Amino acid sequence: MTIMEKTTAFKTDKPRADTPMDKTTRAVKEIVDGETVKTARLRAARLEREASILAKATAKTSMGTPKKPPIKIA
């Protein structure tokens, strides 16, 4: 059986240092993710508002306009 030394039993890799490109990529991903969330929220609000406006317009036209009495010519 081979006797293991302390230094060979558990070798760990040194953590890799972040390069400027890694930092930039991480920052860009955070910004894009934030914009995606904001866009989805704004889209939902716009669709809700448009549905509300459409419902009001449909309600007004479904009631119909009051009919005016015919004009009598004397």
C-alpha positions in Angstrom: 0.0 0.0 0.0 1.3 3.5 -0.8 1.7 6.0 2.0 0.2 9.3 1.1 1.7 12.5 2.1 -0.2 15.4 3.5 0.3 17.6 0.5 -1.0 15.1 -2.1 -4.2 13.9 -0.3 -6.3 17.0 -0.8 -5.2 19.3 -3.5 -7.4 22.2 -4.2 -7.2 24.5 -7.1 -6.5 28.1 -6.5 -9.6 30.2 -7.2 -9.3 31.9 -10.5 -9.1 35.7 -10.3 -11.8 37.6 -12.1 -10.7 39.3 -15.2 -12.0 42.7 -16.2 -14.0 40.9 -18.9 -15.7 38.6 -16.3 -16.6 41.6 -14.2 -18.1 43.4 -17.2 -20.0 40.3 -18.3 -21.5 39.9 -14.8 -22.5 43.5 -14.7 -24.2 43.4 -18.1 -26.1 40.2 -17.2 -27.4 41.9 -14.0 -28.5 45.0 -16.0 -30.2 42.9 -18.8 -32.0 40.8 -16.2 -33.3 43.9 -14.4 -34.5 45.4 -17.7 -36.3 42.1 -18.6 -38.2 42.2 -15.3 -39.1 45.8 -15.7 -40.2 45.2 -19.3 -42.5 42.3 -18.3 -44.0 44.4 -15.5 -44.7 47.4 -17.8 -46.2 45.1 -20.5 -48.6 43.6 -18.0 -49.6 47.1 -16.8 -50.2 48.2 -20.4 -52.3 45.2 -21.3 -54.4 45.7 -18.2 -54.9 49.3 -19.0 -55.9 48.5 -22.6 -58.3 45.8 -21.4 -59.9 48.3 -19.1 -60.3 50.9 -21.8 -61.8 48.3 -24.2 -64.2 47.1 -21.5 -65.4 50.7 -20.9 -65.9 51.3 -24.6 -67.8 48.0 -25.0 -70.0 48.9 -22.1 -70.9 52.2 -23.6 -71.8 50.8 -27.0 -73.7 47.9 -25.7 -76.1 50.2 -23.9 -76.8 51.9 -27.1 -77.3 55.5 -27.7 -80.7 57.0 -26.8 -82.9 57.3 -29.9 -84.0 60.8 -30.7 -87.6 61.3 -31.6 -88.1 61.8 -35.4 -88.2 65.4 -36.6 -91.7 66.5 -37.6 -91.9 68.8 -40.6 -95.0 71.0 -40.4 
